[in-house]
Amino acid sequence: MVYSAAELLKLQANIKRDPDGYKDEFALQYRHYKACLQLSQLKPSQDSKEFADCITFIAQVSKCYPSSSAGFAPELMQLLEEQQARLDAALRRSMVQALILLRNRNQLDPALLLPLLFKLFRVNDKQLRELLFRHIIADLKASNQRGRNERLNKTVQSFLYGVLADDNELAAKKSLAVLSELWRRHIWRDGRTVNCIASAVFHKSPAVMAAALKFFLGQDAAAADGDDSDDEDGDGEQGKTVVVAPTKEEVYKATQKGTKSSKRKKQAKLKRVMATLKKHARKEAALGSEGFAALHLLHDPQGFAEQLFGRLQGSRERWETRLDMMAVTSRVLGVHKLLLLNFYPFLQKYIAPHQRDVTAVLAALAQAVHELVPPEALAPVLRQLVDQFVHDSQCSVPQEPCGDGGGAQVFPGPGRGSGRRRRQR
């Protein structure tokens, strides 16, 4: 007997009240589920709302009949594993939601379910990926809430190394977004997480590499919602709260105009706005330090910097991506006080008044300099900096502060003085 969706809901409520009294009805529906399962294995792409309703019903009442429904979750996982790309989209989401329900009730081991969910990131279904992303974050947060679940963490992180090396760009990008979000929420703040993300810097996909670089630059939170832009057009500005500082006129009105009660209301509103501005400023400052905190946990910073610089030298990526590669390389060199002497001549060719984003190049140069770098390695770069920005015949007035600041950062003290003496002569 085939039940409608309304009848299944009624039967579900009755079973939860009296499991023993409706055991035969459950067995009938379970046999119907088995028949639909065999049909889906033969024709996975066909629309089957009836099968989806049956799966939802079995998932809801399976805790009442644990022995009879013991094979339910493994069968769904096997079907998703084998036919994930061919299944009907609505049926596939119903199967995933059923597995998530079983996991939330502790009827399914997360070490078995999470690897399958990461594999489903390969499917070209945006709604499914959003569902998977939310559940993975929530499940790992709950698993580590009372104490670190090292067994689960190591299992998932080991699996993620393979996912991030996958040729499938969708799976790698979404898995990287999961790792970045777990780091940002202070759920995973260990070296394994950082080095897993560091492996994505060398992914062959430019989009995956760019996302990993932005993590080390502390920009991943600002771009967290932009990873699915290749599927559907969306407004990237939606959901952003724009806080505007109060104008002089608003401050004047709050302190000088109106009655005492109106002034108190306006001043209270100003205090709320200023508190919000300070909160946003603290949040932005924290985002900037996230990348530096992650860089300290790299297992092999010298090898990471050399490999990234080698890719940068032969790179034909967009200029913005190459600029991020320069910034990350310079941060690694500066944080760990490493020597990569070929990096400074490489930056030298980009130090010119009309070079695009020259201030970012100078910032990368300043970050890569530390007390262990030999002065002879920096002498040609400083000469280029002085020739291009300090000499009056080669530099316009607005560009002098940029060059002088860069020189002062590379060589504190002599940079500004030498420039002034040259101009005086």
MOHU-V79201 format. One record per residue. N is the residue number from 1. RES is the residue in one letter. PHI is phi as a letter, one per 30 degrees, with the letter a starting at -180 (999 if undefined). OMEGA is omega in whole degrees, 0 to 359 (* if undefined). D_CENTER is the distance of its C-alpha to the mean C-alpha in Angstrom with 2 decimals. Layout:
N_RES_PHI_OMEGA_D_CENTER ; N_RES_PHI_OMEGA_D_CENTER
//
This chain:
1_M_999_181_47.92 ; 2_V_c_180_44.85 ; 3_Y_c_172_43.56 ; 4_S_d_181_41.96 ; 5_A_d_179_38.67 ; 6_A_d_179_40.73 ; 7_E_d_177_42.98 ; 8_L_d_177_40.12 ; 9_L_d_179_38.78 ; 10_K_d_178_42.32 ; 11_L_d_178_42.74 ; 12_Q_e_178_39.42 ; 13_A_d_180_40.71 ; 14_N_d_180_44.06 ; 15_I_d_180_42.62 ; 16_K_d_178_40.61 ; 17_R_d_185_43.89 ; 18_D_b_183_46.11 ; 19_P_d_183_44.46 ; 20_D_d_182_47.83 ; 21_G_d_183_49.57 ; 22_Y_c_181_47.17 ; 23_K_d_180_46.61 ; 24_D_d_178_48.48 ; 25_E_d_177_46.45 ; 26_F_d_180_43.21 ; 27_A_d_178_44.71 ; 28_L_d_179_45.64 ; 29_Q_d_179_42.14 ; 30_Y_d_176_40.69 ; 31_R_d_177_43.15 ; 32_H_d_176_42.05 ; 33_Y_d_180_38.41 ; 34_K_d_180_39.53 ; 35_A_d_178_41.36 ; 36_C_d_179_38.44 ; 37_L_d_179_36.20 ; 38_Q_d_178_38.71 ; 39_L_d_180_38.88 ; 40_S_d_176_35.12 ; 41_Q_d_179_35.20 ; 42_L_d_181_37.84 ; 43_K_b_186_36.37 ; 44_P_d_186_32.62 ; 45_S_d_184_32.07 ; 46_Q_d_179_34.63 ; 47_D_d_183_33.83 ; 48_S_b_177_34.78 ; 49_K_d_179_34.36 ; 50_E_d_179_37.07 ; 51_F_d_179_35.13 ; 52_A_d_178_31.98 ; 53_D_d_180_34.19 ; 54_C_d_178_35.77 ; 55_I_d_179_32.49 ; 56_T_d_180_31.45 ; 57_F_d_181_34.94 ; 58_I_d_180_34.96 ; 59_A_d_182_31.59 ; 60_Q_d_187_32.93 ; 61_V_c_184_36.22 ; 62_S_d_180_35.39 ; 63_K_d_177_35.53 ; 64_C_d_181_39.17 ; 65_Y_b_186_40.09 ; 66_P_d_182_37.97 ; 67_S_d_182_40.44 ; 68_S_d_183_40.99 ; 69_S_c_183_37.29 ; 70_A_d_182_36.20 ; 71_G_d_185_35.36 ; 72_F_d_182_33.40 ; 73_A_d_178_29.82 ; 74_P_e_180_30.46 ; 75_E_d_177_32.01 ; 76_L_d_181_29.08 ; 77_M_d_179_26.62 ; 78_Q_d_179_28.98 ; 79_L_d_177_29.33 ; 80_L_d_180_25.57 ; 81_E_d_186_25.31 ; 82_E_d_188_28.22 ; 83_Q_b_188_28.02 ; 84_Q_e_183_24.39 ; 85_A_d_185_24.60 ; 86_R_c_182_28.16 ; 87_L_d_173_28.09 ; 88_D_d_187_28.57 ; 89_A_d_181_25.33 ; 90_A_d_179_26.82 ; 91_L_d_180_28.27 ; 92_R_d_179_25.06 ; 93_R_d_178_23.21 ; 94_S_d_178_26.28 ; 95_M_d_179_26.17 ; 96_V_d_179_22.54 ; 97_Q_d_177_23.40 ; 98_A_d_178_26.48 ; 99_L_d_178_24.67 ; 100_I_d_178_22.25 ; 101_L_d_178_25.44 ; 102_L_d_179_27.07 ; 103_R_d_180_24.17 ; 104_N_d_177_24.23 ; 105_R_c_180_27.95 ; 106_N_i_175_27.56 ; 107_Q_c_183_29.43 ; 108_L_b_181_26.83 ; 109_D_d_180_25.37 ; 110_P_d_179_21.53 ; 111_A_d_177_21.90 ; 112_L_d_186_23.52 ; 113_L_d_187_21.38 ; 114_L_d_176_17.74 ; 115_P_e_178_18.35 ; 116_L_d_181_19.85 ; 117_L_d_177_17.02 ; 118_F_d_177_14.58 ; 119_K_d_181_17.40 ; 120_L_d_174_17.63 ; 121_F_d_179_14.32 ; 122_R_d_185_16.77 ; 123_V_d_182_18.83 ; 124_N_d_181_18.89 ; 125_D_b_186_18.75 ; 126_K_d_180_16.18 ; 127_Q_d_179_17.65 ; 128_L_d_181_17.51 ; 129_R_d_177_13.81 ; 130_E_d_177_13.16 ; 131_L_d_180_15.73 ; 132_L_d_182_14.32 ; 133_F_d_182_10.80 ; 134_R_d_182_12.73 ; 135_H_d_182_15.22 ; 136_I_d_179_13.24 ; 137_I_d_182_11.54 ; 138_A_d_183_15.07 ; 139_D_d_180_16.93 ; 140_L_d_176_15.33 ; 141_K_d_180_15.68 ; 142_A_d_181_19.27 ; 143_S_d_182_20.03 ; 144_N_c_186_19.25 ; 145_Q_d_181_20.75 ; 146_R_d_180_24.29 ; 147_G_l_183_23.58 ; 148_R_d_176_21.26 ; 149_N_c_188_21.73 ; 150_E_d_180_21.78 ; 151_R_d_179_23.23 ; 152_L_d_181_20.48 ; 153_N_d_181_17.69 ; 154_K_d_180_19.42 ; 155_T_d_182_20.05 ; 156_V_d_180_16.52 ; 157_Q_d_177_15.18 ; 158_S_d_178_18.15 ; 159_F_d_183_17.47 ; 160_L_d_175_13.85 ; 161_Y_e_178_15.39 ; 162_G_d_180_17.36 ; 163_V_d_181_14.72 ; 164_L_d_175_12.69 ; 165_A_d_182_16.16 ; 166_D_d_178_16.96 ; 167_D_d_181_18.35 ; 168_N_d_185_16.81 ; 169_E_d_181_14.08 ; 170_L_d_181_12.94 ; 171_A_d_181_12.67 ; 172_A_d_181_10.90 ; 173_K_d_183_8.17 ; 174_K_d_176_7.74 ; 175_S_d_176_8.22 ; 176_L_d_177_5.63 ; 177_A_d_177_3.07 ; 178_V_d_180_5.90 ; 179_L_d_180_6.30 ; 180_S_d_180_3.83 ; 181_E_d_177_5.30 ; 182_L_d_176_8.42 ; 183_W_d_184_8.71 ; 184_R_d_180_8.48 ; 185_R_d_179_10.99 ; 186_H_i_175_13.11 ; 187_I_d_173_13.45 ; 188_W_c_180_12.79 ; 189_R_b_183_13.84 ; 190_D_c_182_15.86 ; 191_G_d_180_16.51 ; 192_R_d_179_15.77 ; 193_T_d_182_12.05 ; 194_V_d_182_12.04 ; 195_N_d_173_14.35 ; 196_C_d_177_12.54 ; 197_I_d_179_9.59 ; 198_A_d_178_12.60 ; 199_S_d_180_14.17 ; 200_A_d_178_11.65 ; 201_V_d_183_12.93 ; 202_F_c_175_16.15 ; 203_H_d_183_15.20 ; 204_K_d_178_17.83 ; 205_S_d_179_15.66 ; 206_P_d_181_15.16 ; 207_A_d_179_12.13 ; 208_V_d_179_10.28 ; 209_M_d_180_11.86 ; 210_A_d_179_10.99 ; 211_A_d_178_7.18 ; 212_A_d_178_7.99 ; 213_L_d_180_10.58 ; 214_K_d_175_8.80 ; 215_F_d_181_7.01 ; 216_F_d_175_10.71 ; 217_L_c_179_11.94 ; 218_G_i_183_10.22 ; 219_Q_c_186_9.12 ; 220_D_d_182_5.34 ; 221_A_d_181_6.56 ; 222_A_d_182_9.21 ; 223_A_c_186_7.68 ; 224_A_d_184_5.47 ; 225_D_c_186_8.73 ; 226_G_c_187_9.70 ; 227_D_d_180_8.53 ; 228_D_c_184_11.78 ; 229_S_d_180_14.09 ; 230_D_d_181_16.00 ; 231_D_c_184_17.33 ; 232_E_b_176_18.68 ; 233_D_d_180_19.50 ; 234_G_b_178_18.04 ; 235_D_d_183_18.61 ; 236_G_d_182_15.63 ; 237_E_c_181_17.65 ; 238_Q_d_177_18.19 ; 239_G_i_180_17.26 ; 240_K_d_179_17.18 ; 241_T_c_180_19.89 ; 242_V_c_180_22.02 ; 243_V_c_182_24.17 ; 244_V_c_179_27.29 ; 245_A_d_180_29.50 ; 246_P_d_179_33.05 ; 247_T_d_178_35.67 ; 248_K_d_180_38.97 ; 249_E_d_179_40.83 ; 250_E_d_177_38.82 ; 251_V_d_180_39.43 ; 252_Y_d_180_43.10 ; 253_K_d_182_43.51 ; 254_A_d_184_41.97 ; 255_T_c_189_44.37 ; 256_Q_c_186_47.50 ; 257_K_c_175_47.92 ; 258_G_j_178_48.73 ; 259_T_d_182_50.12 ; 260_K_d_181_49.01 ; 261_S_d_179_47.13 ; 262_S_d_177_45.29 ; 263_K_d_179_44.44 ; 264_R_d_179_43.01 ; 265_K_d_180_40.77 ; 266_K_d_179_39.59 ; 267_Q_d_176_39.02 ; 268_A_d_178_37.03 ; 269_K_d_178_34.80 ; 270_L_d_179_34.39 ; 271_K_d_178_33.42 ; 272_R_d_179_30.69 ; 273_V_d_181_29.32 ; 274_M_d_177_29.50 ; 275_A_d_178_27.80 ; 276_T_d_178_24.87 ; 277_L_d_179_24.77 ; 278_K_d_179_24.81 ; 279_K_d_178_21.97 ; 280_H_d_179_19.78 ; 281_A_d_178_21.00 ; 282_R_d_180_20.16 ; 283_K_d_178_16.59 ; 284_E_d_178_16.21 ; 285_A_d_178_18.00 ; 286_A_d_178_15.78 ; 287_L_d_181_12.63 ; 288_G_d_182_14.78 ; 289_S_d_182_15.72 ; 290_E_d_182_12.40 ; 291_G_d_179_12.30 ; 292_F_d_178_15.97 ; 293_A_d_180_15.71 ; 294_A_d_183_13.45 ; 295_L_d_180_15.94 ; 296_H_d_185_18.78 ; 297_L_c_177_17.66 ; 298_L_d_181_17.86 ; 299_H_d_182_20.69 ; 300_D_b_184_22.24 ; 301_P_d_180_21.35 ; 302_Q_d_178_24.42 ; 303_G_d_178_23.65 ; 304_F_d_182_20.02 ; 305_A_d_181_21.44 ; 306_E_d_180_24.28 ; 307_Q_d_180_22.31 ; 308_L_d_178_19.86 ; 309_F_d_176_22.97 ; 310_G_d_177_24.79 ; 311_R_d_179_22.23 ; 312_L_d_182_22.34 ; 313_Q_d_180_26.14 ; 314_G_c_186_26.35 ; 315_S_d_172_23.42 ; 316_R_b_180_24.17 ; 317_E_d_176_20.75 ; 318_R_d_183_20.44 ; 319_W_e_181_21.54 ; 320_E_d_179_18.28 ; 321_T_d_178_16.51 ; 322_R_d_178_19.52 ; 323_L_d_176_19.43 ; 324_D_d_177_15.91 ; 325_M_d_176_17.38 ; 326_M_d_183_20.33 ; 327_A_d_181_18.47 ; 328_V_d_178_16.49 ; 329_T_e_181_19.79 ; 330_S_d_179_21.75 ; 331_R_d_179_19.62 ; 332_V_d_179_20.02 ; 333_L_d_183_23.71 ; 334_G_d_182_24.24 ; 335_V_d_184_22.52 ; 336_H_c_180_24.27 ; 337_K_h_181_27.36 ; 338_L_c_177_27.40 ; 339_L_c_174_29.81 ; 340_L_b_194_28.82 ; 341_L_d_179_31.85 ; 342_N_d_183_31.14 ; 343_F_d_184_28.10 ; 344_Y_d_173_30.42 ; 345_P_d_178_32.70 ; 346_F_d_178_29.72 ; 347_L_d_185_28.62 ; 348_Q_e_183_32.29 ; 349_K_d_178_32.55 ; 350_Y_c_181_29.96 ; 351_I_c_181_31.89 ; 352_A_a_184_34.04 ; 353_P_e_185_34.82 ; 354_H_c_178_33.77 ; 355_Q_d_178_30.59 ; 356_R_d_179_27.55 ; 357_D_h_182_25.18 ; 358_V_d_179_27.67 ; 359_T_d_177_26.64 ; 360_A_d_177_23.15 ; 361_V_d_178_25.08 ; 362_L_d_177_27.39 ; 363_A_d_177_24.60 ; 364_A_d_178_23.26 ; 365_L_d_182_26.90 ; 366_A_d_180_27.44 ; 367_Q_d_184_24.43 ; 368_A_d_183_25.65 ; 369_V_c_174_29.15 ; 370_H_b_190_30.42 ; 371_E_d_181_33.89 ; 372_L_d_180_33.91 ; 373_V_d_180_33.64 ; 374_P_d_180_37.23 ; 375_P_e_181_38.71 ; 376_E_d_177_40.10 ; 377_A_d_182_36.62 ; 378_L_c_184_35.75 ; 379_A_e_179_39.18 ; 380_P_d_180_38.60 ; 381_V_d_179_35.33 ; 382_L_d_177_37.13 ; 383_R_d_177_40.05 ; 384_Q_d_180_37.83 ; 385_L_d_180_36.28 ; 386_V_d_182_39.78 ; 387_D_d_186_41.29 ; 388_Q_d_190_38.69 ; 389_F_c_187_38.13 ; 390_V_c_183_41.01 ; 391_H_d_185_44.11 ; 392_D_d_184_45.67 ; 393_S_d_183_46.55 ; 394_Q_c_186_43.02 ; 395_C_b_174_40.97 ; 396_S_d_186_41.11 ; 397_V_e_182_41.13 ; 398_P_d_184_37.59 ; 399_Q_d_184_36.09 ; 400_E_d_180_38.02 ; 401_P_e_179_35.84 ; 402_C_d_181_32.75 ; 403_G_d_180_34.74 ; 404_D_d_179_36.45 ; 405_G_d_179_33.26 ; 406_G_d_179_31.74 ; 407_G_d_180_34.99 ; 408_A_d_179_35.14 ; 409_Q_d_181_31.71 ; 410_V_d_177_32.66 ; 411_F_b_183_36.19 ; 412_P_d_176_36.63 ; 413_G_j_187_40.10 ; 414_P_d_185_41.88 ; 415_G_e_183_39.46 ; 416_R_d_183_40.70 ; 417_G_d_181_44.28 ; 418_S_d_179_44.84 ; 419_G_d_181_43.56 ; 420_R_d_181_45.98 ; 421_R_d_181_48.89 ; 422_R_d_180_48.33 ; 423_R_d_179_48.33 ; 424_Q_d_177_51.46 ; 425_R_d_*_53.28
//
